[in-house]
Amino acid sequence: MSETAIEDMSFEEAMRELEQVVNALESGDVALEQSIALYERGAKLKQRCDTKLKEAEEKVALITQDATGAIKAEPTDRF
């Protein structure tokens, strides 16, 4: 598992670690307490992935096409 704080992870980092968590839980070779900790971390990683996807969707939504067909990106200071 990564030493990086979840809130600092990119989408790809969080997704990779989430896959590791799922694989560990599915293996059945994890003690109960560790399973609970992994499940909690997995839930946080899933939330991070959801947040990063939502941010990406919002950025894409800001890209528009004007009447001439030119593509433009609306400026934003949210990201």
C-alpha positions in Angstrom: 0.0 0.0 0.0 1.1 3.5 -0.7 2.6 5.9 1.8 0.9 8.8 -0.1 -2.0 10.5 1.6 -5.2 9.6 -0.2 -6.1 13.3 -0.6 -2.8 13.8 -2.5 -3.3 10.9 -4.8 -4.0 11.2 -8.5 -6.9 9.3 -9.9 -4.5 6.6 -11.3 -2.7 6.2 -8.0 -5.9 5.9 -6.0 -7.3 3.4 -8.6 -4.2 1.2 -8.5 -4.3 1.1 -4.7 -8.0 0.4 -4.7 -7.4 -2.6 -7.0 -4.8 -3.8 -4.5 -7.2 -3.5 -1.6 -9.9 -5.4 -3.5 -7.5 -8.1 -4.4 -6.3 -8.5 -0.8 -9.9 -8.6 0.5 -11.0 -11.1 -2.2 -8.0 -13.4 -1.4 -9.5 -14.2 2.0 -6.0 -14.4 3.5 -6.4 -11.3 5.6 -7.2 -11.2 9.3 -10.5 -9.7 10.4 -9.0 -6.5 11.8 -6.8 -6.0 8.8 -9.9 -6.6 6.5 -11.8 -3.9 8.3 -8.9 -1.5 7.9 -8.5 -2.4 4.2 -12.3 -1.9 3.7 -12.1 1.5 5.3 -9.1 2.5 3.2 -10.9 1.2 0.1 -13.9 3.3 0.8 -11.7 6.4 1.1 -9.9 5.5 -2.1 -13.2 5.0 -3.9 -14.3 8.4 -2.7 -11.0 9.9 -4.0 -11.6 8.3 -7.4 -15.1 9.6 -7.5 -13.9 13.1 -6.6 -11.2 13.1 -9.3 -13.7 11.9 -11.9 -16.2 14.6 -11.0 -13.4 17.2 -11.3 -12.5 15.9 -14.8 -16.1 15.9 -15.9 -16.5 19.5 -14.8 -13.4 20.5 -16.7 -14.7 18.7 -19.8 -18.1 20.4 -19.4 -16.3 23.8 -19.5 -15.0 23.0 -23.0 -17.6 24.4 -25.4 -18.1 24.9 -29.1 -19.1 28.4 -30.3 -21.4 29.3 -33.2 -18.5 29.1 -35.7 -17.6 25.6 -34.5 -14.4 26.7 -32.7 -13.7 24.9 -29.6 -13.0 27.0 -26.5 -12.4 26.3 -22.9 -14.2 28.5 -20.4 -11.7 29.9 -17.9 -12.1 28.7 -14.4 -10.2 29.2 -11.2 -11.8 26.3 -9.4 -9.1 23.8 -10.5 
